[in-house]
């Protein structure tokens, strides 16, 4: 099904997830994430796409009782990031995340971006300054905030806050970035900015995005996975999913007959 | 659509309904205002009564004189020094312990029936009559540990009283921090301790400080437990100074000293038959109320300042 020559960056194999209350939220998910590509997860509310995304940085470990089964392998080092022996903090240092609602810390713009480096023990002012500038440029926010880095982050607009969160996630040079409906709380112009930004970011890293917005998936992603009721219904190149899906359910969903 | 009689009738019905609902609004506003006014007036009358009664004594001499058998020359020097020293001990014991316990219970402790049990107990401890703490302290600190009827004992006793307030307010302040801020910190690779130190503690500081100051304000007015452990009622000397002129410039001998506190001094004077002493008592009462109001005022101001900087 995938014709192009691609490098696999991560791969979920027979992945299952149970919430603490016993809900079997994800069932036997198998998909690859290709390096320097954007993979979009689409599907109706409650299909498990956010749950799947949040498994990639072990966010579910924060709440007791959640259980993973199967594997998510990170390449090239073949690390199963779900392995009990792998510290979730190590995983989060390699795979960063941008949330649905912009969630900057109630600190300065500078400290927001620098925080990921600070938790890694970096205190060298020069290096921090450089990294903060680089990350803010990478998130196309530098020109708007360079004169007020010490301002509190919540003084920024919603779209700027979300780009600040992207800069924060970018500052630590992650291998993969996760986006959980990053534009659902933003206006159309801010949405376009973020989408353009993601297309820029994929030159350097691998992106997995959950989106409610099918046009968004079609616009920015290289691969798309359609999920329904905790199952992976279809995974393919985005063009194929949107023009010639092989499964009836996928077609019904993307044509709006269902969902 | 043309306006016909039917529509106008409906509109009138709606207007009547709105009017009726608005009446409920004003009724409640009236009742609320009455209740608040009653409380405010009661407090004001109480306070003014003390100030008017104690006015003749409200001067600097009152603060710099020891108590005396003559009411005219008597002052609250030993009482306010005692209260201050006891509060210092209380602060340094109750704050680190209370905040640590609050953070542990909220962030680290496994949730379950045991945590629930502790939570209910801590909440209940805040409501235990203070004399019970006095009895506990008498048995534990005075007799068992042999700490004597000292400033240290009083400070420890009042810190028992203050601990549940600090713990509960710390936990509530922590709970008010939104999940998405925590997740943001974890998502960049922070450990639990880093999240606690860099985020939870800082964002909760407003609520924690409020709890601390309200706890201190309660401790300053407590009488029963301090009497129970045997504070002196008449004391004409000061404890050794905590600050000295020889290295290392501080000493801890004051911890072991006998003492009295403001409410006990007031209690002592009020039980005298001479009217002149009652004036002293009223003045002391006014001082305690002013201190309490001042501390609560500081708590409100601090919370406001911190909240202004933190938004999510």
Interface residues (C-beta under 8 A of the other chain):
Chain A: X57 X59 X62 X64 X89 X90 X92 X93 X96 X97 X99 X101 X103 X104 X105 X106 X115 X116 X118 X119 X120 X152 X154 X165 X168 X169 X172
Chain B: X110 X111 X178 X180 X181 X182 X183 X184 X185 X186 X187 X188 X189 X190 X191 X194 X198 X199 X203 X309 X310 X311 X312
